[in-house]
Amino acid sequence: MAKMTMHKELDMLRIEVEALRKQKEEREKEEKAEAKKAEKAREKERLEAEEKAEEIMESLEEGKMDAKETLHHLMDTIQKDYNNLSPTSAIVLFALGAAFGNALSSK
């Protein structure tokens, strides 16, 4: 009977070890699945951040181009006005500018 009990005990231990192995394998699979899920989420966030950065850079470039075009247009307008300005008007504008500058600097 002692042998029978020992064999039964060994069988029970084998069954328990096998159950523990299965639990360990399942837990490892779950951990791997969670790690993959987290990695995918990080990759998705990184891609979204890159896309947003690209959009911002494009909008900055567009803003620079718009500002350059506006400045060129303004410079052309000023140059045309300056070329068409009579000498008397130029003297009057210079005097007004000097008076305005003097008024601002005195305060």
C-alpha positions in Angstrom: 0.0 0.0 0.0 2.8 2.3 0.7 4.0 1.9 -2.9 0.6 2.6 -4.2 0.3 5.8 -2.2 3.7 6.9 -3.4 2.7 6.3 -7.0 -0.5 8.1 -6.5 1.3 11.0 -4.9 3.8 11.1 -7.8 0.9 11.1 -10.3 -0.8 13.9 -8.4 2.5 15.9 -8.4 2.9 15.3 -12.1 -0.6 16.5 -12.8 0.0 19.6 -10.6 3.3 20.4 -12.3 1.6 20.1 -15.7 -1.2 22.4 -14.6 1.4 24.9 -13.3 3.3 24.7 -16.6 0.1 25.4 -18.5 -0.7 28.4 -16.3 2.8 29.7 -16.8 2.6 29.4 -20.6 -0.8 31.1 -20.6 0.6 33.9 -18.4 3.6 34.3 -20.7 1.3 34.4 -23.8 -0.8 37.1 -22.2 2.3 39.1 -21.2 3.6 38.9 -24.8 0.2 39.9 -26.2 0.1 42.9 -23.8 3.6 43.9 -24.8 2.8 43.7 -28.5 -0.4 45.8 -27.9 1.7 48.4 -26.0 4.3 48.5 -28.7 1.6 49.0 -31.4 0.1 51.8 -29.3 3.5 53.5 -29.0 4.2 53.1 -32.7 0.8 54.6 -33.5 1.4 57.6 -31.2 4.9 58.1 -32.8 3.4 58.1 -36.3 0.7 60.5 -35.3 3.3 62.8 -33.7 5.3 62.7 -36.9 2.3 63.5 -39.0 1.4 66.5 -36.7 5.0 67.7 -36.8 4.9 67.4 -40.6 1.7 69.4 -40.8 3.1 72.1 -38.6 6.2 72.4 -40.7 4.1 72.6 -43.9 2.0 75.3 -42.4 5.1 77.2 -41.3 6.5 77.0 -44.8 3.2 78.2 -46.2 3.2 81.1 -43.7 6.7 82.0 -44.7 5.8 82.0 -48.3 2.7 84.1 -47.7 4.7 86.6 -45.6 7.4 86.8 -48.3 4.8 87.4 -51.0 3.1 90.1 -48.9 6.5 91.8 -48.2 7.4 91.8 -51.9 4.0 93.2 -52.8 4.4 95.9 -50.1 7.9 96.8 -51.3 6.7 97.0 -54.9 3.9 99.3 -53.9 6.2 101.5 -51.8 8.7 101.7 -54.7 6.0 102.6 -57.2 4.7 105.3 -54.8 8.2 106.6 -54.2 9.0 106.8 -57.9 5.8 108.7 -58.6 6.2 111.1 -55.7 6.9 114.7 -56.4 9.9 116.4 -54.7 7.6 118.7 -52.7 5.5 115.8 -51.4 8.7 114.0 -50.4 9.8 117.0 -48.3 6.4 117.3 -46.7 6.4 113.6 -45.8 9.9 113.8 -44.4 8.9 116.8 -42.3 5.8 114.9 -41.0 7.9 111.9 -40.2 10.5 113.9 -38.3 7.8 115.7 -36.3 6.1 112.5 -35.5 9.4 110.8 -34.5 10.3 113.8 -32.3 6.8 113.7 -30.6 7.2 110.0 -29.9 10.7 110.3 -28.5 9.9 113.3 -26.2 7.3 111.3 -24.3 
